[in-house]
Structures are given as C-alpha cells and as structure tokens.
Amino acid sequence: MGLKRALGYARCHRRRFVSELKEFVRFPTVSSQPKLARDIRRCASWLARHLQSIGLEHVQIIPTNVHPIVYATWQHARGRPTILLYGHYDVQPPEPLEAWYTPPFAPALRNNNLYGRGASDDKGQLLAHVKAMESYLRTARALPVNVKCVFEGAEELGDSASLQAFVRRNKSALQADAAVISDTRMLGPGRPALGYSQRGNIRFEIEVKGAPHELHSGNFGGAVANPLQALCEIVASLHDANGRVAIPGFYDDVREWSEKEREYMAETGPKDRQILHDAHVSTDWGEPGYSLYERVTIRPSLSVNGITGGYQGPGVKTVIPSQALAKISIRLVPDQDPKKVERQMEQHLASVVPPGMKVNMKTLGFAAPVVVNRKHPALQAAAIAFQKGFGERPVFLRSGGSVLAASLFQTELRIPAVLMGFALPDDRAHAPNEKFHLPNFYRGIETSIWFMSVASKLLHSRTRISPERSRQP
C-alpha cells in the first residue's frame, strides 16, 4: 500500500518537482571557480532546507577544505538495510557561453527537456532520489529502508581528497549495505542500463622548463632547446604507432577477461558504429584487437587533456617559451595499481626528457577501478526497479569513466556501488546546452521508489540500526 501511494504522489506532483529542479539548477555551482564559492554555499543551504522539509533528519552542512557536503539521514526502518545515497550538486564551467541557446543558469523548458548546466549532471539525477523519498515520507510517513545522504559540492574538481577525508573520518556513521549513485547514463531512450564496472583514473600535470625567461627566437632559435617542443616530444612518446600506451611495464597488471565475458559484452554493449556516432567522428583510434566498447571499458588508456606554452594571444610573438605544461589522465582497469602506474610514469619521463630540460610531474588525484558482481542483491533490486520504472529490463554495462565516490565507498566502506543512471547519451553533460529529459526525471523518481521497496526485501542488513546510538558526522 505504501508503494502504491508513493507512486501516486510522485505522479500528482510532477509539475512542482520540475519547478524545484529549476530552482536547483539556477544556482551557478561551478566548483572550479572561486568567485562562485558563495553561490555554492547558498545552494548547499537550499538543498539542506529541502531535505529537512521532506522529513529527513540530522541534516547538516559539513565544511571541507573546498566546498561543503550536505548530509542527512532517515534511520527508523529497524531490521531493514541501509542505503547510502550519493550525488553532487556542483557543476562544470558553462563556457563557451556563446554556444548556449539560453543562459546556462536560467533553466529553460523545450521539447520535454530541461536545459541548464547541471540539469543532467548531476542535479536532476540527485533530485530524482530526493523526490522519491519525499513521495514515501509524505504518504506512508516512513521509508522502507534506512537512508544516509551524502551530497558533495566538489565532485567536478576531479579531486576526491575532501570526500575521502570525510568518509575516512566518519566510517562508523556512514556504515551501510550498499551505495546508490545516479551520475551515469542510460544506453538510449527507453533503454536503461546498470553499471557494474568502471575504470579508475590517475591525473597528472607535466611541466617542462628551460631558460628562466622567454628568449627571442631570432637570437636563440636553433641554439637552445625549446620547452614546448620538448613537451610535445614527451607527449608523443606516450603512445606507439598502434595506439598502445608506450610506458614500460604499463600493461603488466592489466586483467585479461574470459571469452565468455567478452561475448557478453559484445551482446549487451554498444556497437562500434554507435560509439563513433555518439562521438560525431567517422574513424576509430586505439589499441588493436579490441572492440571500441572493450577499449573504453576493459582496457586502460592515456589521454592528453590539455597542453599550453608560449604566447597564446592574437597575432605572433616570436619567442622561445621558458616553460610548457600538459595535463594527462590515465584510465586504469583491474588490477592496475595507481601508485605503481605513477612510478612507471615518473621513470618514463626521466628516460625521455631532452637534454637541458627539467621535467616536473605533479599527481592531481586518482581513483581505483571498481567491479561489482552482477548477481549482488543490490544490483538485482535495481534491475527490478528499472523494469518497473521504465518498463524495460536494464542492460548491465561497463563504464569507461570513473565515479570517484564508487571507488571510495568500495575501498573505504567495503560496500558495492549501484550505478543507476537516468541520463541520456545526448544530454550533453559538460558541454553547452546540457539538458535532462523530463520523462527520465519522472521515471527516475518512480524507479527510485521501486528500488527502496525491492531493496528492503532483497538486501539483507549487515548491522542493526539504532538511531539513538548512531554517531553522526
């Protein structure tokens, strides 16, 4: 009865839910821009008040070394499992602004989509779970499971240090049976997907230095080494002619998967032509012997994310720059160790740096790869919930991306992550004109309602919850 009433409430209040999502999206919560720190705090306060208003308890705004974490609980389902619900309310920079049809923080409705930065990544997906909890609490006055919410404001910085410190400091308070993360995408419209694997990553800045100041290329060109050219040569040394990473020892620990697993991936995953279509390119590139889906999920990769040096303005400035910088990210797969890969990169750079140049490598952060058993009760509950919410059994997919929280919850809390995404491949997350398809918002809410109901039966609680004795962060 509680399930049916919660679903009815969610359907009756869709218009208000969209209005509240628009409020949420209006906050310019770009975590990488210090000038917007006040807006991030305002958004955290809005979210905390919202969680309190729907009936969650122990609502706190917890400071970190960057942006605050919003924490809340509901722990009155004695003997039932506990779900750790994670999401992030910060967003990527909206630039280039001229590419947006409407301002990025003035959410606009068009063709059953809500446009705005963060609409899909991750405010819309986060709010779907909040509205599911509201639907239960406003009708049944209770949730079928215990819930702990961790909503962070620094995910898009790509640095898990603040969340990691929070989790390590509060392991007892964050004890749960599974984590639910909706920061991923579906296979396509009406084609839900459940993630059971994700690659890890490690991110670097590589700086090459030459002379202590810029030099006139007419006076010194051809006589002294150029840091920008040296950096380009170093970057070129990171791959061989076939697209394999050329760092010695890089593939030593890469797990090889069985033919049965690869056949399952070929049957359920996207085809090469679909991946090329989604990227709007006509030609593939990368390690031979693997499908494109395999290359971006079970094989590691190295990407040059940015490179800079010398004069960047209009016209020409004929100088030899004094330094150059590249940003590199490596996607890791089981059983690669981020620390070992870091050492391999350091050794490689030392072996290829041209004479007269100094190279410095700075590690910006890393996350371990994650694999969850597809038969785990939490994933089975999510599969049933997707079928109820979307009318279609989800496909189990590997992800080439990295959700830092999933890695952290697995390594620190020893719980599986349910990657239950509601976004579409064309939602343009991180790009201009980001959107969230409103039917997915509605179905996501209903899927979350179903998940709590099914998980309360399939997922067995590891510990008895005692709200009176539960230590809060």
C-alpha positions in Angstrom: 0.0 0.0 0.0 2.8 2.4 0.9 4.4 1.8 -2.5 1.3 2.5 -4.4 0.6 5.7 -2.5 4.2 6.9 -3.0 3.9 6.3 -6.8 0.6 8.1 -6.9 2.1 11.1 -5.0 5.0 11.3 -7.4 2.8 11.4 -10.4 0.5 14.0 -9.0 3.3 16.4 -8.1 5.4 16.3 -11.3 4.9 19.9 -12.1 6.1 21.1 -8.7 9.1 18.7 -8.9 10.2 20.3 -12.2 9.7 23.8 -10.7 12.0 22.7 -7.8 14.6 21.3 -10.2 14.6 24.6 -12.0 15.3 26.3 -8.6 18.2 23.9 -8.0 19.7 24.5 -11.5 19.6 28.3 -11.1 22.5 28.2 -8.6 25.8 28.7 -10.5 27.6 26.0 -8.6 30.8 25.8 -10.6 33.2 24.3 -8.1 36.3 25.2 -10.0 35.6 29.0 -9.9 36.5 30.6 -6.5 34.3 33.6 -7.3 31.3 31.4 -7.1 32.0 29.9 -3.7 29.2 31.9 -2.1 26.7 30.5 -4.6 27.9 27.0 -3.8 27.2 27.7 -0.1 23.8 29.1 -1.0 23.0 26.0 -2.9 24.1 23.8 -0.1 21.8 25.7 2.2 18.9 25.3 -0.2 19.5 21.6 -0.5 19.8 21.1 3.3 16.5 23.0 3.9 14.8 21.0 1.2 15.9 17.7 2.7 14.7 18.8 6.1 11.4 19.9 4.7 10.6 16.5 3.3 11.2 14.8 6.6 14.9 13.8 6.6 16.8 14.1 9.9 20.3 15.0 11.2 20.6 17.4 8.2 24.0 19.1 8.3 26.1 21.3 6.0 29.6 20.0 6.7 32.6 22.1 5.7 35.5 20.6 3.9 38.8 22.0 2.6 36.9 23.0 -0.6 33.1 23.1 -0.8 30.6 21.7 1.8 29.0 18.3 1.9 25.3 18.1 2.7 24.4 15.2 4.9 21.1 13.8 6.1 19.6 10.6 7.3 16.4 8.7 8.0 17.0 5.6 10.2 13.7 4.2 11.5 13.4 1.1 9.4 14.5 -1.3 12.1 16.0 -4.6 10.7 16.0 -3.2 7.2 19.0 -2.5 5.1 20.7 0.9 4.9 21.3 2.7 1.6 24.0 5.3 1.2 22.7 7.8 -1.4 25.4 9.8 -3.1 25.2 12.7 -5.5 26.9 16.0 -6.3 25.4 19.5 -6.6 28.4 21.2 -8.2 28.7 21.6 -11.9 31.2 22.0 -14.7 32.0 25.5 -16.1 29.5 26.6 -18.7 31.9 28.1 -21.2 31.8 28.8 -24.1 28.7 30.9 -23.2 28.1 31.9 -26.8 27.3 28.3 -27.7 24.3 28.1 -25.4 20.8 28.8 -26.9 19.6 30.0 -23.5 21.7 31.1 -20.5 23.2 28.1 -18.6 21.8 29.1 -15.2 18.4 30.2 -16.5 16.8 26.8 -16.9 14.5 26.6 -19.9 11.9 24.0 -21.0 12.0 22.9 -24.6 10.6 19.7 -26.2 10.1 18.0 -22.9 13.7 18.7 -21.9 15.0 21.0 -19.1 18.1 22.9 -20.4 20.7 24.2 -18.0 24.1 23.5 -16.6 23.8 20.6 -14.1 20.3 19.6 -15.2 21.5 16.1 -16.0 24.9 16.1 -14.3 24.0 15.7 -11.5 21.2 17.9 -10.1 18.4 16.2 -11.9 19.5 12.7 -11.1 20.2 13.6 -7.5 16.8 15.3 -7.1 15.0 12.2 -8.5 16.0 10.3 -5.4 15.1 13.2 -3.1 11.6 13.3 -4.7 11.3 9.5 -4.3 12.0 9.8 -0.5 9.5 12.7 -0.3 6.8 10.6 -2.0 7.2 7.9 0.7 7.5 10.3 3.6 4.5 12.4 2.6 2.2 9.4 2.2 3.4 6.4 4.3 5.3 8.7 6.8 8.2 6.2 6.5 10.8 4.8 4.2 11.0 1.0 3.5 14.8 1.3 4.1 17.2 3.3 6.1 18.9 6.1 4.2 22.0 8.2 4.6 22.5 11.0 2.1 25.9 12.4 1.1 25.7 15.2 -1.5 29.0 16.8 -2.2 29.9 20.1 -3.8 33.4 19.3 -5.2 32.9 16.3 -7.5 33.6 18.2 -10.7 37.0 19.3 -9.4 38.2 15.8 -10.1 39.9 15.6 -6.7 38.5 13.1 -4.2 40.6 14.4 -1.2 37.8 16.3 0.6 35.3 13.4 0.2 37.9 10.9 1.1 38.8 12.7 4.3 35.1 12.9 5.2 34.5 9.2 4.6 37.6 8.1 6.5 36.7 10.4 9.4 33.1 9.0 9.6 33.3 5.4 8.7 31.1 4.3 11.6 28.4 6.9 10.8 28.4 6.0 7.1 28.0 2.3 7.6 25.6 0.9 5.0 24.7 -2.1 3.0 25.0 -0.5 -0.5 25.6 2.8 -2.1 23.4 4.2 -4.8 24.9 6.6 -7.3 23.0 8.2 -10.2 25.7 10.1 -12.1 25.8 7.9 -15.2 23.7 7.5 -18.3 21.4 5.0 -20.0 22.1 3.2 -23.2 19.4 5.3 -25.0 15.8 6.5 -24.7 13.8 3.8 -23.0 16.9 1.6 -22.7 18.0 1.7 -19.0 21.5 0.5 -18.0 23.1 -0.6 -14.7 26.8 -0.1 -14.3 28.7 -2.9 -12.8 32.2 -1.8 -13.6 34.1 1.4 -14.1 37.7 2.3 -14.8 39.8 4.0 -12.3 42.0 7.0 -13.2 45.1 9.0 -12.3 45.6 12.6 -13.3 48.9 14.4 -13.8 50.4 17.8 -14.7 53.7 17.6 -16.6 55.8 20.7 -16.7 58.9 21.2 -18.8 61.2 24.1 -18.0 64.1 25.6 -20.0 65.6 29.0 -19.7 64.5 31.1 -16.7 62.7 33.6 -19.1 61.4 33.8 -22.7 64.0 34.1 -25.4 63.9 35.9 -28.7 63.6 33.2 -31.3 65.7 35.2 -33.8 68.6 35.5 -31.3 68.4 32.0 -29.9 66.2 29.8 -32.2 68.3 26.8 -33.3 70.8 27.4 -30.4 68.8 26.4 -27.3 66.2 23.8 -26.6 62.5 24.8 -26.7 60.5 23.5 -23.7 57.3 23.5 -25.7 58.8 21.3 -28.4 60.4 19.1 -25.7 57.0 18.7 -24.1 55.4 17.7 -27.5 58.2 15.1 -28.0 57.5 13.8 -24.5 53.7 13.6 -25.1 54.4 11.9 -28.5 56.5 9.2 -26.6 53.5 8.1 -24.5 51.9 6.1 -27.3 53.3 3.8 -30.0 52.2 3.9 -33.6 49.3 1.5 -33.0 47.8 3.5 -30.2 49.1 1.4 -27.3 50.5 3.2 -24.2 54.3 3.1 -24.6 55.2 3.4 -20.9 57.4 0.4 -20.0 55.5 -2.1 -17.8 52.2 -0.3 -18.2 50.2 -3.5 -19.2 51.9 -5.9 -16.8 49.0 -6.0 -14.4 46.1 -5.5 -16.8 43.5 -8.2 -16.2 42.6 -10.3 -19.1 38.9 -11.3 -19.4 37.4 -14.6 -20.4 35.9 -15.2 -23.8 32.6 -15.7 -22.1 32.7 -12.2 -20.5 33.8 -10.6 -23.8 30.9 -12.4 -25.6 28.5 -11.0 -23.0 29.9 -7.5 -23.6 29.6 -7.9 -27.4 25.9 -8.9 -26.9 24.9 -6.2 -24.5 27.2 -3.3 -25.1 27.1 -0.5 -27.8 28.5 -1.4 -31.2 31.5 0.4 -32.8 29.3 2.4 -35.1 27.2 3.6 -32.2 30.2 4.8 -30.2 31.6 6.6 -33.3 28.1 8.2 -33.9 27.9 9.4 -30.3 31.3 11.0 -30.7 30.4 12.5 -34.1 33.5 11.1 -35.7 33.9 8.6 -38.6 37.2 6.9 -37.8 38.3 5.0 -34.7 41.7 5.1 -33.0 43.4 3.0 -30.3 44.7 -0.4 -29.3 44.2 -3.1 -31.9 42.5 -6.4 -31.2 39.6 -5.0 -29.2 36.1 -3.6 -30.0 35.6 0.1 -29.2 33.4 -0.8 -26.2 36.2 -3.0 -24.9 38.8 -0.3 -25.5 36.9 2.2 -23.3 36.0 -0.3 -20.5 38.3 -3.3 -20.0 41.5 -1.7 -21.5 43.4 1.1 -20.0 44.0 4.4 -21.9 46.1 7.5 -21.7 44.7 10.9 -22.8 46.2 14.3 -23.3 43.6 16.6 -21.8 45.4 19.9 -22.4 48.7 21.5 -23.4 49.9 25.0 -23.2 53.1 27.1 -23.5 54.4 30.2 -25.1 52.3 33.1 -26.5 48.5 32.4 -26.6 47.2 35.8 -27.8 46.3 37.0 -31.3 49.0 37.5 -33.9 52.6 36.3 -33.5 55.1 36.7 -30.7 58.4 35.2 -31.8 59.7 33.7 -28.6 61.1 30.5 -27.2 58.9 29.9 -24.1 60.6 29.3 -20.8 58.1 26.5 -19.8 55.3 24.4 -21.1 52.6 22.4 -19.4 50.5 19.3 -20.3 47.6 17.7 -18.4 47.4 14.0 -18.7 44.8 11.4 -17.5 45.2 7.7 -17.4 42.2 5.4 -17.2 43.0 2.3 -15.1 41.5 -1.2 -15.2 41.6 -4.1 -12.7 44.3 -5.0 -11.4 46.3 -1.9 -12.1 47.7 0.0 -9.0 47.5 3.8 -9.3 50.7 4.1 -7.2 52.6 1.7 -9.4 51.5 3.5 -12.6 52.6 6.8 -11.1 56.1 5.4 -10.6 56.1 4.0 -14.1 55.2 7.4 -15.5 57.9 9.1 -13.4 60.5 6.7 -14.7 59.4 7.1 -18.3 59.6 10.9 -18.1 63.1 10.7 -16.7 64.2 8.5 -19.6 62.8 10.6 -22.4 63.3 14.2 -21.2 65.6 16.0 -23.7 69.0 17.3 -22.6 68.9 20.7 -21.0 65.3 20.4 -19.9 63.9 19.9 -16.5 60.6 18.0 -16.1 58.3 18.0 -13.1 55.3 15.7 -12.7 52.5 16.6 -10.3 49.8 14.0 -9.4 46.4 15.7 -9.1 44.5 12.7 -7.9 43.5 9.1 -8.5 40.7 6.5 -8.1 40.9 2.8 -8.2 38.8 0.7 -10.7 35.6 -0.8 -9.5 33.9 -4.1 -10.4 30.6 -5.3 -8.7 29.2 -8.8 -9.0 26.1 -8.5 -11.3 24.3 -11.0 -9.1 24.7 -8.9 -5.9 21.2 -8.4 -4.4 21.6 -4.6 -4.6 22.1 -4.7 -8.3 19.3 -7.3 -8.7 17.0 -4.9 -6.8 18.0 -2.1 -9.1 17.3 -4.2 -12.1 13.8 -5.0 -10.9 13.2 -1.3 -10.1 14.3 -0.2 -13.6 12.0 -2.7 -15.2 9.1 -1.3 -13.1 10.0 2.3 -13.6 11.0 2.3 -17.3 9.1 -0.8 -18.4 12.3 -2.4 -19.7 14.8 -4.7 -18.1 18.2 -2.9 -17.9 21.3 -3.9 -19.6 24.4 -4.4 -17.4 27.1 -2.2 -18.7 30.7 -1.5 -18.0 31.7 2.2 -17.9 34.9 3.7 -19.2 34.5 6.7 -16.9 35.3 7.0 -13.2 32.9 7.8 -10.4 35.3 8.6 -7.6 32.7 8.0 -4.9 32.1 4.5 -6.1 35.8 3.7 -5.8 36.0 5.3 -2.4 32.9 3.6 -1.0 34.2 0.2 -2.2 37.8 0.7 -0.8 36.9 2.5 2.5 33.4 1.3 3.4 33.6 -2.1 1.7 30.1 -1.7 0.1 29.0 -2.1 -3.5 28.0 0.8 -5.6 24.8 0.6 -7.6 25.4 2.9 -10.7 21.8 3.7 -11.5 21.9 6.4 -14.2 18.9 8.3 -15.6 20.8 10.5 -18.2 20.7 10.0 -21.9 23.8 9.8 -24.2 22.7 13.1 -25.9 22.2 15.1 -22.6 25.4 17.0 -23.4 26.8 16.7 -19.9 29.9 19.0 -19.5 29.0 20.6 -22.9 26.9 23.7 -23.9 23.1 23.2 -23.9 23.2 20.4 -21.3 19.7 19.0 -20.7 17.7 16.5 -18.7 14.8 14.6 -20.5 11.9 15.2 -18.2 10.3 11.7 -18.8 13.5 10.3 -17.5 13.2 12.5 -14.4 9.7 11.2 -13.8 10.7 7.6 -14.4 13.8 8.0 -12.4 11.7 9.1 -9.4 9.5 6.0 -9.8 12.5 3.8 -10.3 14.0 5.1 -7.0 10.6 4.5 -5.2 10.6 0.9 -6.5 14.3 0.4 -5.6 13.7 1.2 -2.0 10.7 -1.1 -1.9 12.5 -4.1 -3.5 15.8 -3.5 -1.7 14.1 -3.7 1.6 13.3 -7.3 0.8 16.3 -8.5 -1.2 19.1 -6.7 0.5 19.9 -8.1 4.0 21.1 -5.6 6.6 24.6 -6.3 7.9 24.0 -4.4 11.1 21.1 -3.5 13.3 20.4 0.3 13.0 20.0 2.1 16.3 19.2 5.8 15.7 19.8 6.6 19.3 23.3 5.2 19.3 24.2 6.1 15.7 27.1 8.6 15.7 26.6 11.4 13.2 29.4 13.2 11.3 
